[in-house]
């Protein structure tokens, strides 16, 4: 993970960006690296724990839905067996884990750093991004494992994997926008993280992650696809990694537009509330 974070710094040589922005980027990179180091400091498995947690969820959901409930799934690109259902499930779980984990942690990112908030020169806009990026990087371990499993099962790697950075952008915009909103509101309303936990539980079961979208009543299916950006993101992950063909271009475009609007709204609210943070904390 540290290598993944450090490699981002090489973009400095390519992108013509103002030095002040690069300075903030370097600070963000340092904060993310420290956050990743602090999460598992002293543990035996270290940064492998996120992969263990993700694989454990994969095994539990696969056992419940594929073995106990005998839910069957057919994908032309993969053989029909219980492991195929697990891969399909994992491809939908990965973006959800990164989204929900990053959002929950970002909600407390400002109230958890009162010393930094009271420093005049510290760029407070970075605080909600740190847990979001850390969780996103952690999920990349599960993503690499998923791509490896699919390659073994399908005996090929789909060229559509090259489009993954585009869906990551949609996912990060959505998570960061809601993260900014939650972090700013939590300073004044400490019930926000608890409310967010309940909301995310409901949101997950309203999103076709652990069940196929075809199981949603047809009258509601379009609403779920067009109004819930996580549905499009999870389905595009499956398209790119498992199917090798993007079957949800329209839904992906709408989800990206919604994510951009949420990011702009969340960041604007955060910036409006920011001057009062030090007075409350």
BALO-685637 format. One record per residue: residue in one letter; x, y, z of N, C-alpha, C in turn. Coordinates in pm, whole numbers, plus 50000, padded with zeros to 5 digits. Layout:
N
aXYZXYZXYZ;...
% end
This chain:
281
x500814988050000500005000050000500865012650000;x501955012250080502825023850085503405026549946;x503735015749876504265017549741503225023649650;x501935019149669500865024649585500705039549609;x500785043549736500665057849768501845065649713;x503065060149729504255067549684504305068949533;x503755059149461503785059849314502915071149261;x501895075049339501035086049295501845098749279;x502885100149361503715112149355504415114049222;x504575103449144505245104449015504425112248914;x503125113948941502275121748850502735136248840;x503475140848945503975154748947504775157948820;x505495147948770506345150248654505525151348526;x504275146648530503475146148408502465157448402;x501755160148513500665169748511501145183848542;x500785193848459501175207848484500235214548583;x500475212748712499585217948816500375227648904;x499665237948955500265248149040500995241949160;x502105248249201502925242849309502175242049442;x501265251849467500495251449592499585239049597;x499025235749482498195223749477499035211149498;x500245211249438501135199849459501515198649607;x501715210049673502055209749816500925203449897;x499665207049864498525200949933498435186149899;x498725182849774498705168749735499745160749812;x500945166549827501995159749903501575157750048;x500935168250105500465167150243499395156350255;x498465155950157497425145650159498045131750148;x499035130450064499705117450046500375113050177;x500985122650246501635119450373500595115250478;x499475122650483498425119350580497825105550553;x497605102350426497065089050391498055078150430;x499345080450402500335070250436500385068050587;x500345078850664500365077550810499105070650861;x497965073750799496705067450839496765052550815;x497295048450699497405034150669498365027250764;x499465034050800500435028050892499845026751032;x499035036751072498495036751209497395026351228;x496665023051121495505014151133495885000251185;x497004995151141497354981351175498734980551240;x499164991651300500484991851363500564981651476;x501584973551473501784963651579501104950351554;x500224949351455499544936651427500434927551344;x500194914651353501044904751285500834905551133;x499564905851090499284906050946499404919950884;x499404930250969499574943850918498504947850818;x498934953250705498004958250604497314947250524;x497574934650559496824923650496495454921950560;x495194928350674493914926750742492714931150657;x492814942150580491674945550494491324934450397;x492354927850339492084916750246491414905150319;x491874902450442491264891650520489794894750548;x489504907150585488124911150613487254910050489;x487784914650374486994914050251486734899650208;x487764891150217487564877050178486624869950274;x486644873750403485734867350498484284870750464;x484024883350424482664886950383482264879350258;x483214877650166482944869950045482524855750080;x483264849350171482954835450208481594834550276;x481284843950365480014843450439478834845050343;x478884855250258477764857650165477654846250063;x478784841050018478744829949922478094817649985;x478454814750110477874803250179476364805050197;x475954816950242474534819050271473694818650143;x474134825950040473294827349921473494816049821;x474714811149806474974801149704474784786949755;x475184784249881475104770649934473784768450008;x473434777650100472224775650181470964778850100;x470914790950041469714795149967469714790349822;x470844784849776470974779049641470614788949530;x471084801349546470894811349440471844808149325;x471304807149204472124803649088472334815949001;x473514816448936473844827648849474594822348727;x474204827148611474864822848487475554834648420;x476874833248400477654843248327478364836048213;x478194840948092478764834047976480284833547981;x480884843148050482344843848052482974834948159;x482144829248249482674821048358481904807948368;x482554797148415481834784448432480754785648540;x479694777648530478584778448624478874769948747;x479234776148857479454769248984479334779249098;x479464774349222479314783149339480394793849343;x481574790649292482674800349296482384812149203;x481694809549092481324820349001480394830249071;x479434824949148478554834049222479374842249322;x480364835749385481204843049479481964854449413;x482494851849293483214862449221482284873949183;x481084870249137480084880449103479744888849226;x479574882049339479254888949464480394898149507;x481604893049497482784900649540482954913249455;x482664912149324482794923749235481824934849273;x480664931349330479734941449376480044946349517;x480604937449598480924941249737482084951149746;x483074949549657484284957849668483994972849664;x483244977849564482974992249566482124996449685;x481224987549730480394990949845481234992049973;x482164982649992483014982950111483844995750114;x484414999449998485225011649992484365024050015;x483165024049957482265035549971481785037150116;x481215026550171480625027550305481695029550412;x482825022450400483905024050498484495038050496;x484765043150375485325056550365484365067250414;x483075065550381482075075550422481895075750574;x481815064050634481635063350780482815069850853;x484025067050808485205072450876485375087450850;x484975091850732485115106150702484175114650787;x483045108750830482085116350911482715121551040;x483655114051096484315118051222485695124051200;x486045126751075487415131051046487725144951100;x486745153851109486995167351160486925167651312;x485885161651370485765161851516486875153751582;x487495144751508488575136651564489935143551558;x490005155251496491295162351483491145176851528;x490745179351654490545193251699491825201551694;x492975195151717494235202751714494545208051574;x494275199851473494525204251335493515214951294;x492275213751342491235223351305491585237351354;x492235238151471492535251151530493815257351475;x494505250051385495685255851319495235264051199;x495645276451195495185285551091495635281050953;x496845275550943497425272750811497075258950758;x496455250450838496215236750791495015236550695;x495165230250577494055229450481493015219150526;x491935223950587490935214850644490195206650539;x490245210950414489565203350308490165189450290;x491375187350342492015174250325491505163850424;x490995168250539490675158750646489685147850603;x488535151050542487605140250503488175131150395;x489135136150316489675128050207490605117050256;x491235119250373492225109550421491615095650443;x490555094150526489995080650543489375075050416;x488835083850331488235079250205489295072850115;x490435079650100491505074250015492165062050079;x492295062150211492895050450278492035038050256;x490725039550274489825028150254489805023750109;x489885033350018489905030049876491175022049842;x492315026249895493565019049870493495005049929;x492915003950049492764990650110491934981350021;x490894986849959490034978449875490754973749750;x491864980449714492594976349594493204962549610;x493504958449735494024944849758492974934549719;x491734937049761490644928049724490414928149574;x490564939849512490384940749367491424932449293;x492664933249338493714925249273493454910349289;x492964906449409492634892349431491494888149340;x490484896849325489344893549238489794891749093;x490624900849043491104899848904491904886948885;x492694883148985493464870648978492534858548972;x491494858449059490554847249061489824846048926;x489404857448871488694857348743489614852348632;x490864856548635491824851948533492004836848539;x492034831348660492194816848676490944809648626;x489764815148656488514808548616488244809848467;x488464821748413488104824448272489284822248178;x490484820448233491704818648153491974830648062;x491544842348105491814854448027491634866848115;x492154877948070491924890848134491234899948033;x490114905448072489334913547978490004927247955;x490054931947830490614945447801489844956547871;x488584953947909487774964247975488334968148113;x489274960248165489894963948293490544977748285;x490944981648164491584994748146490645006248178;x489325003548182488345013948211488085015448361;x488685007048443488435007648588488715021548649;x489805028448609490045041848668488885051448647;x488115049748539486985058748515485865056348615;x485595043748645484535041148744485035044448885;x486355043648907486895048049036486655062849056;x486765070548947486525085048957485085087849000;x484135080748940482725082248980482555078749127;x483145067649167483035062949305483645072849403;x484825078149370485495087549461484745100749471;x484195105549359483425118049364482205116449454;x481505105149441480325102749524480705101749672;x481735093949701482145092049840482655105049902;x483465112449825484025124949878482925135449901;x481965136149808480885145849825480075143249950;x479675130649969478925127250090479815128050214;x481115124950197482045125950310482205140250358;x482335149650265482435163850303481165168150377;x480005164150324478735167950385478635162250527;x478945149350541478845142850673479845148650771;x481085151250725482125156450815481755170450866;x481225178850776480855192350817479685192350913;x478665184350885477475184050971477755177651106;x478685167951111478975161151237479545170651342;x480215181251298480765190851394479645197151477;x478485198951416477375205751484476285195851529;x476185184451462475185174251498475895160951518;x476155157151641476945145151667476175132251641;x474895133351606474125121351572474345116851428;x475065125051350475225122051208475875108351182;x477005104851250477615091751222476675080051251;x475915080851362474985070051395473865069351290;x473355080751252472315081151149472845075551016;x474085078950988474715074150865474835058950865;x475175053150981475295038550990473975031650958;x472875036951012471555031250985471205032950836;x471475044850785471165047650644471935038350550;x473205036050580474025027450494473525013050496;x473075008350613472524994750620471324993250527;x470425003350530469245002950442469665004150296;x470605013350272471075015950135471665003350071;x472414995850151473044983750096472004973850044;x470944971950121469934962050081469014967549972;x469044980749949468314986449837469144986149708;x470414982149721471324981449606471534966849570;x471434963049443471624948949404473084944649411;x473554942949535474944938649557474974923749590;x474124919549683474124905449723473014897649655;x472254904349569471254897549487471304903849348;x470944896449243471024902049107469954912549083;x470254922048996469304932648964468024926948902;x468134915248839466954909048779465924904748883;x466354903849012465424900049118464544911749161;x464894923949120464084935749154462844935849066;x461664938449121460454939349036460684948848920;x460234944848802460534952348681460054966848688;x458944969148757458414982848766459344992048844;x460154986348932461044994449016462484994448965;x462804985148876464204983048839464864995648781;x464145002348693464745014448633465005025148737;x464085026448833464275036448939465535033349019;x465725020549052466905016549130468185019449052;x468155016948922469345019248840469655034048822;x468625041848793468865055848757469035064848878;x468435061548992468475070449108469485066249213;x469985053949204470945049149303472305047549234;x473225057149249474515056349177475315043749212;x475135038549335475895026649374475475014549291;x474235014249245473785003249159474585003149029;x474675014748966475435015748841476905012548864;x477485017748973478905015249000479175000349018;x478334993549098478524979149121478364971248991;x477364974848911477134967648785478264970048686;x478804982248683479924985048592481184977548636;x481414976548767482524968148815482384954048759;x481174948548765480954934848716481144934148565;x480644944448495480824944748350482314944448313;x483094952948379484504954548341485354942548380;x485064936848498485944926248550485474912248508;x484154909948514483654896448491483194894048348;x482474903748291481824901748160482754905448044;x483514916248063484374920747954483644929347852;x482474934347890481684942847800480854952347886;x480904965347856480144975047935478694974947888;x477804970147975476384968947940475534979748005;x476174988848079475424999148153476025012948130;x476285016548004476875029547974475965040948022;x474675039947990473735050648025473635052748174;x473475041748248473365042548394474665048048454;x475795044048395477105048848442477225063948420;x476775068748305476825083148278475965091148375;x474765086048401473885093048496474475092648637;x475025081248676475645080048809476815089748822;x477585091448715478725100748719478235115148735;x477155118548664476595132048676476065134448819;x475365124548875474865125749012476025127049110;x477075118849090478235119349179478905133049175;x479015138849054479635152149041478795162749112;x477475161849098476595171649165476695170149317;x476715157649365476825155349510478175160449562;x479235158449483480555163449526480545178749538;x480005185449436479965200149439479125205049557;x477975198649579477105202749690477785200249825;x478335188349843478965185049971480155193850001;x480985196449898482175204849919481765219349950;x480715224349883480255237949908479735239450051;x478935229650096478425230150233479575229650334;x480535221050308481705219650398482475232850407;x482685239250293483435251950292482665262950363;x481325262650352480515272750421480575270850573;x480585258350617480585255350761481975256450823;x483015255150743484395254050793484825265450886;x484495278250859484945288850951484475287251095;x483395279851117482855278351254483375265851325;x484155257551255484625245051317485415247651447;x486365257051439487235259551554486445264651675;x485365272251652484565277451763483835266151835;x483365256151761482595245151821483515234851886;x484665232151823485565221951876486485227651984;
% end
